[in-house]
């Protein structure tokens, strides 16, 4: 037969699969797709409504527990309940986020199947209309029914997608509460002097930002009834009439002989110290050289250059930098980050476990640099005299800014990932002028930059949802990016022999092999850190988790060698020194174990106080910061 089939032939029972059969199948698929989409839509809407009542920052139960803790500050059981509830709420939040994203993809799939089935069925109907003897299908004859299905399915589909969009980033919509609208407006202005320098962002945008800053400052001067403070600010900013001597060149060995950044000379957790202490005893004073009470709270780790130790502390009254003698514990000087143009009159809201002084400082032996949750960036010489200061704009950060500083050559590098925009910037260590600035297509993060020498070039490695990104630290140019992260990224990256390691809770642990096209060579999703950064050395990778488990992997193959449970929350990042790993848990217990394929505990010592800071090493001594004290450990 060579023409169109007759209706009688179409309906013959010996036909394997007639047009009517195909129409019925397409109709069945369309109804299944509609039913599937409706079920997914109902689940999405229910998830959306549930998510509206589970805000990690506004939990009534959590607020009640925090209020009880204020009345009973020494109740350890209550503190553990708060940590457990906080972790549970945030896990539930991110689980709901994942369900919404997955449901949206499923809904799109169901809608596409429905549309394709209807289109296919319509094409078959057009073929049947050409046959006079065919009996038309009632479903296809009733245009109203078909339109009702299309309109109803589309309506439910659009409503569920809208619910998914509205609930996609509740935490991202949170804004720090300042006292007045004027202060909120001012917080978004970057008080950074525009310089004719190399930049990867729009020059016009930089000029506009500077112009807005100047206009705002001028308006504030005109409105103010007391001009004296303005004069003091200008004097502080420009009080350097005598030229400074040219800074000496700092070598890699200079950095390695000291402890200049968060997690050591490369900001990677690797130190080059030997003969370091392994244990101590607070009760008997064994190996306790000295200890002092800290004047201001903070979660920044100490940094050290020669015989000077620096750290920050802050509260609503003041943001301060402290300098101590490493040999005696005597305070050599302190300096306050005040009278900085653009700095908010009222500090932004931060959570208790982040505070206003979470980022660790940086030093190059000529000056020290500190940044606070107010966006204030300050440089001091080694004797505590202010060199320069500026405000980068109050960070739109619901926990509080915590990314630490690092120095490359003559550039101070600042990772500034916030809700209102993400970027990485470099400033001149000498005068604070802008060297380069690169915008980042990522979400807010709390991680810190790491410097890597691959043997061919230096790379600046940053982690944030969803990418691990490498930049040229000299120019800010993006070198490569790999998508492997999600959620609230706090851990920084690790590096070993051409492999970058990145991990975060609600994501995966990824090993990225560098090359012309960096690629993930292995992944694991069993043990993941929330705040503690991974550590890679001697061919091994160490990961610490908030639920107290430490795991050891082969850095190249990803094989897990061992796991050890400490039963305490781990926020501090592990540090490598002299073939050993030093890991502090939140209860203030320092675990020292061998960097080996088999777990070998060397020592455990307790500070009897909570701690989230990694230990630092210098001059044969170890320094530990707890919530309220600073310890020097040595023989």
Protein Blocks (a to p, Z undefined) as FASTA:
>chain_A
ZZdcdfklmmpmkbmbdfklmmmmmmmmmmmmmmmmmmmmmmmmmmmmmmmmmcfklcfk
lmmmmmmmmmmmmlmklmmmmmmmmmmmmmmmmmmmmmmmmmmmmmmmmmmmmmmmmmmm
mmmmmmmmmpmkbccdfklmmmmlmmmmmmmmmmmmmmmmmmmmmmmmmmlmpccddfbl
klmmmmmpccddddddddfbdfklmmmmmmmmmmmmmmmmmmpmblklmmmmmmmmmmcf
bccdddddddfklmmmmcfbghijnonopacbehiafbdcfknopoiabacddfbdcfbd
cddehjaccdddddfkbccdddddfklopafbdcddehiehiafbdcdddfklojmlbcc
ddehjaccdddfkopacdddfkopafbdcdebjaddfkbpcbdcddehjaccdddddfkb
ccdddddfklopafbdcdddddddfbdcddddehlaccddddddfbdcdddfknopafbd
cdfbecjdfbdcddeehiacdddehiacddddedfbdcdfbdcfkbccfklccddeehia
cdddfkopacdddfklopafbdcdehiacfbdcddeehiacdddfkopacdddddfbdcd
fbdcdehiacfbdcddeehiacdddfkbccdddZZ
